[in-house]
Amino acid sequence: MRKRWNGTILFVACLVLWAFAARFLTGCSVKKEHQDKVRDLEFTVAGEAELPEELKNLVDEKKTEPFRLTYSNDQGLYIAVGYGEQPTGGYSIAVSELYLTENSIVIDTELLGPEQGETAGIEKSWPYLVVKTEYLENPVIFQ
């Protein structure tokens, strides 16, 4: 009987040791995105009339919900950010940063509410912003 317990204890100890080794010694590594700024990107805010028809249709489809999308053609890279339905008018979007890193494009935007004392109206709005910049194949990271 005692031999059987010793064998079972030895088996459980080996199993625990194997699980420990499999869990901690095989370690997963997480590749950290290299986010150091290489340079700022020049951009213009594209009005609705300046948008390619396909992009204009995409924005119209998505504007009721928050969205982030990119679109490119031979004229450049378009980055669109929408904040979904807002209770009134008077909202605007500011681009805090748009820059290139070693392996991506980073854009940071902020939704600004109506100014205090501003007549915002009572109708709902769907604020969005489209910026146009040089064409780059790097993925866009929205912050």
Secondary structure as UniProt FT lines:
FT   HELIX           2..20
FT   HELIX           21..25
FT   STRAND          37..40
FT   STRAND          43..45
FT   HELIX           48..50
FT   HELIX           53..62
FT   TURN            63..64
FT   STRAND          66..73
FT   TURN            74..75
FT   STRAND          76..83
FT   STRAND          92..101
FT   STRAND          105..112
FT   TURN            116..117
FT   STRAND          128..133
FT   STRAND          140..142
//
